[in-house]
Amino acid sequence: MKNLLPLLFAVVLGVACFVPAQASAYYYGGRYYRYSYRGHYYRYHYHGHYYRHRGWVVGVNGRAGYYRYW
């Protein structure tokens, strides 16, 4: 019985790796969009809003960089 638990865990983990991506994922125009909102596709969800683009803004004068969404 003790050997059954690790085996069951391995089976569940193996199945989880082969399950396709969630149904809310879309390929549109050759790009991968995770989110669909009001009939439109978006790649990013940040602070409750949906965005199609994300770019890294380099910090200046020792300030940390950040992602800009649009």
Chimera marker file (.cmm) of the C-alpha trace (Angstrom):
<marker_set name="trace">
<marker id="1" x="0.000" y="0.000" z="0.000" r="1" g="1" b="0" radius="0.5"/>
<marker id="2" x="2.896" y="2.377" z="0.698" r="1" g="1" b="0" radius="0.5"/>
<marker id="3" x="4.232" y="1.915" z="-2.843" r="1" g="1" b="0" radius="0.5"/>
<marker id="4" x="0.864" y="2.745" z="-4.370" r="1" g="1" b="0" radius="0.5"/>
<marker id="5" x="0.933" y="6.431" z="-3.412" r="1" g="1" b="0" radius="0.5"/>
<marker id="6" x="4.163" y="7.362" z="-5.271" r="1" g="1" b="0" radius="0.5"/>
<marker id="7" x="2.971" y="5.397" z="-8.288" r="1" g="1" b="0" radius="0.5"/>
<marker id="8" x="-0.363" y="7.203" z="-8.288" r="1" g="1" b="0" radius="0.5"/>
<marker id="9" x="1.416" y="10.546" z="-7.979" r="1" g="1" b="0" radius="0.5"/>
<marker id="10" x="3.678" y="9.703" z="-10.930" r="1" g="1" b="0" radius="0.5"/>
<marker id="11" x="0.694" y="8.740" z="-13.072" r="1" g="1" b="0" radius="0.5"/>
<marker id="12" x="-1.185" y="11.955" z="-12.242" r="1" g="1" b="0" radius="0.5"/>
<marker id="13" x="1.927" y="14.025" z="-12.953" r="1" g="1" b="0" radius="0.5"/>
<marker id="14" x="2.503" y="12.228" z="-16.245" r="1" g="1" b="0" radius="0.5"/>
<marker id="15" x="-1.076" y="12.775" z="-17.377" r="1" g="1" b="0" radius="0.5"/>
<marker id="16" x="-0.914" y="16.461" z="-16.413" r="1" g="1" b="0" radius="0.5"/>
<marker id="17" x="2.121" y="16.934" z="-18.662" r="1" g="1" b="0" radius="0.5"/>
<marker id="18" x="0.292" y="15.580" z="-21.691" r="1" g="1" b="0" radius="0.5"/>
<marker id="19" x="-3.004" y="17.384" z="-21.188" r="1" g="1" b="0" radius="0.5"/>
<marker id="20" x="-3.301" y="20.089" z="-23.858" r="1" g="1" b="0" radius="0.5"/>
<marker id="21" x="-3.248" y="23.747" z="-22.908" r="1" g="1" b="0" radius="0.5"/>
<marker id="22" x="-6.346" y="25.232" z="-21.371" r="1" g="1" b="0" radius="0.5"/>
<marker id="23" x="-9.325" y="25.938" z="-23.586" r="1" g="1" b="0" radius="0.5"/>
<marker id="24" x="-8.841" y="29.693" z="-23.199" r="1" g="1" b="0" radius="0.5"/>
<marker id="25" x="-5.655" y="29.558" z="-25.284" r="1" g="1" b="0" radius="0.5"/>
<marker id="26" x="-5.789" y="30.576" z="-28.937" r="1" g="1" b="0" radius="0.5"/>
<marker id="27" x="-3.461" y="30.638" z="-31.905" r="1" g="1" b="0" radius="0.5"/>
<marker id="28" x="-4.378" y="33.661" z="-33.975" r="1" g="1" b="0" radius="0.5"/>
<marker id="29" x="-2.333" y="35.115" z="-36.801" r="1" g="1" b="0" radius="0.5"/>
<marker id="30" x="0.564" y="32.802" z="-35.961" r="1" g="1" b="0" radius="0.5"/>
<marker id="31" x="0.797" y="34.040" z="-32.389" r="1" g="1" b="0" radius="0.5"/>
<marker id="32" x="-0.253" y="32.510" z="-29.092" r="1" g="1" b="0" radius="0.5"/>
<marker id="33" x="-2.972" y="34.327" z="-27.155" r="1" g="1" b="0" radius="0.5"/>
<marker id="34" x="-3.828" y="33.008" z="-23.704" r="1" g="1" b="0" radius="0.5"/>
<marker id="35" x="-6.874" y="35.137" z="-23.032" r="1" g="1" b="0" radius="0.5"/>
<marker id="36" x="-10.142" y="35.830" z="-24.814" r="1" g="1" b="0" radius="0.5"/>
<marker id="37" x="-12.195" y="38.791" z="-23.637" r="1" g="1" b="0" radius="0.5"/>
<marker id="38" x="-15.356" y="40.100" z="-25.326" r="1" g="1" b="0" radius="0.5"/>
<marker id="39" x="-14.499" y="38.419" z="-28.600" r="1" g="1" b="0" radius="0.5"/>
<marker id="40" x="-10.920" y="39.686" z="-28.769" r="1" g="1" b="0" radius="0.5"/>
<marker id="41" x="-7.676" y="37.819" z="-28.129" r="1" g="1" b="0" radius="0.5"/>
<marker id="42" x="-5.007" y="39.030" z="-25.742" r="1" g="1" b="0" radius="0.5"/>
<marker id="43" x="-1.573" y="37.694" z="-24.822" r="1" g="1" b="0" radius="0.5"/>
<marker id="44" x="-1.221" y="39.301" z="-21.382" r="1" g="1" b="0" radius="0.5"/>
<marker id="45" x="-3.352" y="39.956" z="-18.320" r="1" g="1" b="0" radius="0.5"/>
<marker id="46" x="-1.983" y="42.534" z="-15.911" r="1" g="1" b="0" radius="0.5"/>
<marker id="47" x="-3.709" y="44.379" z="-13.032" r="1" g="1" b="0" radius="0.5"/>
<marker id="48" x="-7.132" y="43.300" z="-14.225" r="1" g="1" b="0" radius="0.5"/>
<marker id="49" x="-6.651" y="44.495" z="-17.808" r="1" g="1" b="0" radius="0.5"/>
<marker id="50" x="-5.878" y="42.659" z="-21.029" r="1" g="1" b="0" radius="0.5"/>
<marker id="51" x="-3.055" y="43.611" z="-23.385" r="1" g="1" b="0" radius="0.5"/>
<marker id="52" x="-1.714" y="42.344" z="-26.688" r="1" g="1" b="0" radius="0.5"/>
<marker id="53" x="1.851" y="43.650" z="-26.307" r="1" g="1" b="0" radius="0.5"/>
<marker id="54" x="4.503" y="43.768" z="-23.619" r="1" g="1" b="0" radius="0.5"/>
<marker id="55" x="7.880" y="45.446" z="-23.789" r="1" g="1" b="0" radius="0.5"/>
<marker id="56" x="10.734" y="45.735" z="-21.333" r="1" g="1" b="0" radius="0.5"/>
<marker id="57" x="11.609" y="49.306" z="-20.392" r="1" g="1" b="0" radius="0.5"/>
<marker id="58" x="15.212" y="49.623" z="-19.275" r="1" g="1" b="0" radius="0.5"/>
<marker id="59" x="15.693" y="51.445" z="-16.003" r="1" g="1" b="0" radius="0.5"/>
<marker id="60" x="17.909" y="54.526" z="-15.891" r="1" g="1" b="0" radius="0.5"/>
<marker id="61" x="20.091" y="55.947" z="-13.118" r="1" g="1" b="0" radius="0.5"/>
<marker id="62" x="20.045" y="52.690" z="-11.169" r="1" g="1" b="0" radius="0.5"/>
<marker id="63" x="16.265" y="52.336" z="-11.246" r="1" g="1" b="0" radius="0.5"/>
<marker id="64" x="14.843" y="48.904" z="-11.890" r="1" g="1" b="0" radius="0.5"/>
<marker id="65" x="13.386" y="48.152" z="-15.280" r="1" g="1" b="0" radius="0.5"/>
<marker id="66" x="9.748" y="47.265" z="-15.768" r="1" g="1" b="0" radius="0.5"/>
<marker id="67" x="7.356" y="45.829" z="-18.303" r="1" g="1" b="0" radius="0.5"/>
<marker id="68" x="5.152" y="48.213" z="-20.274" r="1" g="1" b="0" radius="0.5"/>
<marker id="69" x="1.841" y="46.872" z="-21.538" r="1" g="1" b="0" radius="0.5"/>
<marker id="70" x="-0.232" y="48.190" z="-24.413" r="1" g="1" b="0" radius="0.5"/>
<link id1="1" id2="2" r="1" g="1" b="0" radius="0.2"/>
<link id1="2" id2="3" r="1" g="1" b="0" radius="0.2"/>
<link id1="3" id2="4" r="1" g="1" b="0" radius="0.2"/>
<link id1="4" id2="5" r="1" g="1" b="0" radius="0.2"/>
<link id1="5" id2="6" r="1" g="1" b="0" radius="0.2"/>
<link id1="6" id2="7" r="1" g="1" b="0" radius="0.2"/>
<link id1="7" id2="8" r="1" g="1" b="0" radius="0.2"/>
<link id1="8" id2="9" r="1" g="1" b="0" radius="0.2"/>
<link id1="9" id2="10" r="1" g="1" b="0" radius="0.2"/>
<link id1="10" id2="11" r="1" g="1" b="0" radius="0.2"/>
<link id1="11" id2="12" r="1" g="1" b="0" radius="0.2"/>
<link id1="12" id2="13" r="1" g="1" b="0" radius="0.2"/>
<link id1="13" id2="14" r="1" g="1" b="0" radius="0.2"/>
<link id1="14" id2="15" r="1" g="1" b="0" radius="0.2"/>
<link id1="15" id2="16" r="1" g="1" b="0" radius="0.2"/>
<link id1="16" id2="17" r="1" g="1" b="0" radius="0.2"/>
<link id1="17" id2="18" r="1" g="1" b="0" radius="0.2"/>
<link id1="18" id2="19" r="1" g="1" b="0" radius="0.2"/>
<link id1="19" id2="20" r="1" g="1" b="0" radius="0.2"/>
<link id1="20" id2="21" r="1" g="1" b="0" radius="0.2"/>
<link id1="21" id2="22" r="1" g="1" b="0" radius="0.2"/>
<link id1="22" id2="23" r="1" g="1" b="0" radius="0.2"/>
<link id1="23" id2="24" r="1" g="1" b="0" radius="0.2"/>
<link id1="24" id2="25" r="1" g="1" b="0" radius="0.2"/>
<link id1="25" id2="26" r="1" g="1" b="0" radius="0.2"/>
<link id1="26" id2="27" r="1" g="1" b="0" radius="0.2"/>
<link id1="27" id2="28" r="1" g="1" b="0" radius="0.2"/>
<link id1="28" id2="29" r="1" g="1" b="0" radius="0.2"/>
<link id1="29" id2="30" r="1" g="1" b="0" radius="0.2"/>
<link id1="30" id2="31" r="1" g="1" b="0" radius="0.2"/>
<link id1="31" id2="32" r="1" g="1" b="0" radius="0.2"/>
<link id1="32" id2="33" r="1" g="1" b="0" radius="0.2"/>
<link id1="33" id2="34" r="1" g="1" b="0" radius="0.2"/>
<link id1="34" id2="35" r="1" g="1" b="0" radius="0.2"/>
<link id1="35" id2="36" r="1" g="1" b="0" radius="0.2"/>
<link id1="36" id2="37" r="1" g="1" b="0" radius="0.2"/>
<link id1="37" id2="38" r="1" g="1" b="0" radius="0.2"/>
<link id1="38" id2="39" r="1" g="1" b="0" radius="0.2"/>
<link id1="39" id2="40" r="1" g="1" b="0" radius="0.2"/>
<link id1="40" id2="41" r="1" g="1" b="0" radius="0.2"/>
<link id1="41" id2="42" r="1" g="1" b="0" radius="0.2"/>
<link id1="42" id2="43" r="1" g="1" b="0" radius="0.2"/>
<link id1="43" id2="44" r="1" g="1" b="0" radius="0.2"/>
<link id1="44" id2="45" r="1" g="1" b="0" radius="0.2"/>
<link id1="45" id2="46" r="1" g="1" b="0" radius="0.2"/>
<link id1="46" id2="47" r="1" g="1" b="0" radius="0.2"/>
<link id1="47" id2="48" r="1" g="1" b="0" radius="0.2"/>
<link id1="48" id2="49" r="1" g="1" b="0" radius="0.2"/>
<link id1="49" id2="50" r="1" g="1" b="0" radius="0.2"/>
<link id1="50" id2="51" r="1" g="1" b="0" radius="0.2"/>
<link id1="51" id2="52" r="1" g="1" b="0" radius="0.2"/>
<link id1="52" id2="53" r="1" g="1" b="0" radius="0.2"/>
<link id1="53" id2="54" r="1" g="1" b="0" radius="0.2"/>
<link id1="54" id2="55" r="1" g="1" b="0" radius="0.2"/>
<link id1="55" id2="56" r="1" g="1" b="0" radius="0.2"/>
<link id1="56" id2="57" r="1" g="1" b="0" radius="0.2"/>
<link id1="57" id2="58" r="1" g="1" b="0" radius="0.2"/>
<link id1="58" id2="59" r="1" g="1" b="0" radius="0.2"/>
<link id1="59" id2="60" r="1" g="1" b="0" radius="0.2"/>
<link id1="60" id2="61" r="1" g="1" b="0" radius="0.2"/>
<link id1="61" id2="62" r="1" g="1" b="0" radius="0.2"/>
<link id1="62" id2="63" r="1" g="1" b="0" radius="0.2"/>
<link id1="63" id2="64" r="1" g="1" b="0" radius="0.2"/>
<link id1="64" id2="65" r="1" g="1" b="0" radius="0.2"/>
<link id1="65" id2="66" r="1" g="1" b="0" radius="0.2"/>
<link id1="66" id2="67" r="1" g="1" b="0" radius="0.2"/>
<link id1="67" id2="68" r="1" g="1" b="0" radius="0.2"/>
<link id1="68" id2="69" r="1" g="1" b="0" radius="0.2"/>
<link id1="69" id2="70" r="1" g="1" b="0" radius="0.2"/>
</marker_set>
